Amino acid sequence: MSEDEIEEIRKRRMLQLQQQIAEAQRQERAQREYETQKQAALRQILTPEARSRLTNLKMVKPEFADQIEVQLIQLAQAGRINAPLTDEQLKTILKQLQEKKRETKVKYR
């Protein structure tokens, strides 16, 4: 390979890396914006105590808490829940969702 070919390969690789970095930054900005909007919506939907409970739940079960947040926002947008939800109301909802979850037991022989 000649020096020109090697330099061209380097330039293409550098351009690829710059594009990947730019795309990652765009995705990160979009994720931050989404989280900001979600938190603003939750501030309207939940009382401070209920938000605190949801934050605690998020530390233990992040995927489950994310699902709950999205569901609460959708329900509020559809007008199916009265905002703001109190901590007691949120606990009731969480209990109902936990009851729906099936437990899987594995028996060893």
C-alpha positions as CSV (number, residue, x, y, z in Angstrom):
1,M,0.0,0.0,0.0
2,S,1.2,3.5,-0.8
3,E,1.3,6.4,1.7
4,D,-1.7,8.0,-0.1
5,E,-3.8,4.9,0.3
6,I,-3.0,4.6,3.9
7,E,-3.8,8.3,4.5
8,E,-7.1,7.8,2.6
9,I,-8.0,4.9,4.9
10,R,-7.1,6.9,8.0
11,K,-9.3,9.8,6.8
12,R,-12.3,7.5,6.1
13,R,-11.9,5.9,9.5
14,M,-11.6,9.3,11.2
15,L,-14.8,10.4,9.4
16,Q,-16.6,7.2,10.5
17,L,-15.6,7.7,14.1
18,Q,-16.7,11.4,14.0
19,Q,-20.1,10.3,12.6
20,Q,-20.5,7.6,15.3
21,I,-19.7,10.2,18.0
22,A,-22.1,12.7,16.6
23,E,-24.9,10.0,16.4
24,A,-24.2,9.0,20.0
25,Q,-24.4,12.6,21.1
26,R,-27.7,13.0,19.3
27,Q,-29.1,9.9,20.9
28,E,-27.9,11.0,24.3
29,R,-29.6,14.5,23.9
30,A,-32.8,12.8,22.7
31,Q,-32.8,10.5,25.8
32,R,-32.2,13.4,28.1
33,E,-35.0,15.4,26.5
34,Y,-37.3,12.4,26.8
35,E,-36.4,12.0,30.5
36,T,-37.0,15.7,31.2
37,Q,-40.4,15.6,29.6
38,K,-41.3,12.4,31.4
39,Q,-40.3,13.9,34.8
40,A,-42.3,17.0,34.1
41,A,-45.3,15.0,33.3
42,L,-44.8,12.9,36.5
43,R,-44.6,16.1,38.6
44,Q,-48.1,16.9,37.4
45,I,-49.5,13.4,37.8
46,L,-48.0,12.4,41.2
47,T,-47.8,14.1,44.6
48,P,-44.2,14.5,46.0
49,E,-44.7,11.5,48.2
50,A,-45.8,9.3,45.3
51,R,-42.9,10.5,43.2
52,S,-40.6,9.6,46.0
53,R,-42.0,6.1,46.2
54,L,-41.6,5.7,42.5
55,T,-38.0,6.9,42.7
56,N,-37.3,4.3,45.4
57,L,-38.9,1.6,43.3
58,K,-36.7,2.7,40.4
59,M,-33.6,2.0,42.4
60,V,-34.7,-1.6,43.1
61,K,-36.6,-2.4,39.8
62,P,-35.6,0.1,37.1
63,E,-37.4,-1.6,34.2
64,F,-40.6,-2.1,36.2
65,A,-40.6,1.6,37.4
66,D,-40.0,2.8,33.8
67,Q,-43.0,0.8,32.7
68,I,-45.1,2.2,35.5
69,E,-44.1,5.8,34.6
70,V,-45.0,5.3,31.0
71,Q,-48.3,3.7,31.9
72,L,-49.2,6.5,34.3
73,I,-48.4,9.2,31.8
74,Q,-50.5,7.4,29.1
75,L,-53.4,7.0,31.6
76,A,-53.2,10.7,32.5
77,Q,-53.1,11.8,28.9
78,A,-56.2,9.6,28.2
79,G,-58.0,11.2,31.2
80,R,-58.4,7.8,32.9
81,I,-56.8,8.8,36.2
82,N,-57.4,11.9,38.4
83,A,-54.1,13.8,38.9
84,P,-52.3,14.2,41.2
85,L,-52.2,10.6,42.4
86,T,-51.4,10.3,46.1
87,D,-48.9,7.9,47.6
88,E,-51.8,5.7,48.8
89,Q,-53.3,5.5,45.3
90,L,-49.9,4.7,43.8
91,K,-49.4,1.9,46.4
92,T,-52.8,0.5,45.4
93,I,-51.9,0.5,41.7
94,L,-48.5,-1.1,42.4
95,K,-50.1,-3.8,44.5
96,Q,-52.6,-4.6,41.8
97,L,-49.8,-4.8,39.2
98,Q,-47.8,-7.1,41.5
99,E,-50.7,-9.4,42.0
100,K,-51.1,-9.7,38.2
101,K,-47.5,-10.8,37.9
102,R,-47.1,-14.6,37.9
103,E,-44.6,-16.3,40.0
104,T,-42.5,-19.0,38.4
105,K,-41.3,-21.7,40.7
106,V,-38.6,-24.2,39.7
107,K,-38.7,-27.6,41.4
108,Y,-35.5,-29.6,41.6
109,R,-35.6,-33.4,41.5
